[in-house]
Amino acid sequence: MFSHFTPDTVALLTSVQSSAIQDWAAAEPAASPMLKAIMEVAVARKLLDLASMGERDPERLRKAAVSEVMFSTPVENACGNDRVGPVPSRSVHRARPE
């Protein structure tokens, strides 16, 4: 679990998270608000994990956070919001053709 952080560490993590999300948002301008929220959570978790292991270098934290959000962007397709188009519905409750 996460350890307690000093106010300076919280300020560092907040700054790095904002920077990483801005970088991602610039690369994904058509992202939905839901996807942006998902990415914010993914970045925050990654930063908290790294900080709890003692990482405090802003550049290493930012790079790790950016790699997390770049890795996570397939979630956009799962949400049906990618640029190719929505994911087709495959409901198991759809009536069968007679």
C-alpha positions as a printed NumPy array, in Angstrom:
array([[  0.   ,   0.   ,   0.   ],
       [  1.011,   3.629,  -0.185],
       [  3.146,   5.229,   2.483],
       [  2.679,   8.689,   3.92 ],
       [  4.138,  11.466,   1.792],
       [  5.553,  14.825,   2.804],
       [  3.893,  17.992,   1.492],
       [  6.871,  18.464,  -0.853],
       [  6.374,  14.979,  -2.301],
       [  2.647,  15.583,  -2.772],
       [  3.434,  18.844,  -4.589],
       [  5.971,  17.022,  -6.789],
       [  3.532,  14.234,  -7.645],
       [  0.753,  16.719,  -8.388],
       [  3.031,  18.687, -10.707],
       [  4.253,  15.564, -12.507],
       [  0.7  ,  14.256, -12.895],
       [ -0.472,  17.539, -14.408],
       [  2.454,  17.581, -16.822],
       [  1.922,  13.966, -17.893],
       [ -1.815,  14.468, -18.44 ],
       [ -1.165,  17.643, -20.455],
       [  1.337,  15.755, -22.644],
       [ -1.171,  12.958, -23.188],
       [ -4.077,  15.349, -23.851],
       [ -2.009,  17.169, -26.482],
       [ -1.372,  13.845, -28.234],
       [ -5.04 ,  12.741, -27.871],
       [ -7.131,  15.89 , -28.43 ],
       [-10.274,  13.928, -29.38 ],
       [-10.283,  11.867, -26.179],
       [-13.573,  11.698, -24.326],
       [-13.904,  13.129, -20.805],
       [-14.328,   9.565, -19.512],
       [-11.073,   8.464, -21.101],
       [ -9.293,  11.51 , -19.699],
       [-10.547,  10.578, -16.218],
       [ -9.337,   6.992, -16.69 ],
       [ -5.921,   8.244, -17.748],
       [ -5.716,  10.6  , -14.767],
       [ -6.335,   7.667, -12.441],
       [ -3.794,   5.468, -14.268],
       [ -1.145,   8.188, -14.018],
       [ -1.906,   8.834, -10.349],
       [ -1.626,   5.139,  -9.497],
       [  1.663,   4.81 , -11.349],
       [  3.085,   7.878,  -9.623],
       [  1.94 ,   6.715,  -6.191],
       [  3.436,   3.274,  -6.783],
       [  6.774,   4.762,  -7.804],
       [  6.797,   7.303,  -4.986],
       [  6.022,   4.612,  -2.422],
       [  9.164,   2.812,  -3.66 ],
       [ 11.174,   5.985,  -3.072],
       [ 11.339,   7.531,  -6.549],
       [ 11.486,  11.323,  -6.393],
       [ 13.188,  12.291,  -9.671],
       [ 10.604,  14.372, -11.592],
       [ 11.83 ,  13.338, -15.036],
       [ 11.828,   9.604, -14.248],
       [  8.386,   9.927, -12.674],
       [  7.044,  11.81 , -15.706],
       [  8.516,   9.332, -18.194],
       [  7.043,   6.399, -16.286],
       [  3.658,   8.127, -16.062],
       [  3.66 ,   8.999, -19.775],
       [  4.582,   5.417, -20.67 ],
       [  1.671,   4.272, -18.481],
       [ -0.834,   6.447, -20.317],
       [  0.576,   5.587, -23.731],
       [  0.311,   1.913, -22.815],
       [ -3.245,   2.445, -21.562],
       [ -4.661,   4.164, -24.637],
       [ -6.258,   0.916, -25.987],
       [ -8.883,   1.52 , -23.284],
       [-10.174,   4.17 , -25.674],
       [-11.054,   1.473, -28.193],
       [-12.723,  -0.622, -25.515],
       [-14.875,   2.403, -24.661],
       [-15.882,   2.727, -28.317],
       [-14.27 ,   6.119, -28.772],
       [-11.331,   5.436, -31.041],
       [-10.792,   7.219, -34.338],
       [-11.609,   4.127, -36.378],
       [-15.139,   4.005, -35.046],
       [-17.134,   2.483, -32.229],
       [-16.717,  -1.098, -31.182],
       [-19.591,  -3.149, -32.655],
       [-22.155,  -4.337, -30.159],
       [-22.198,  -8.086, -29.594],
       [-24.931,  -8.501, -27.065],
       [-25.676, -12.022, -25.925],
       [-29.252, -10.889, -25.415],
       [-29.887, -10.095, -29.051],
       [-32.724, -12.086, -30.55 ],
       [-31.69 , -14.895, -32.846],
       [-32.873, -14.782, -36.457],
       [-35.713, -17.18 , -37.139]])
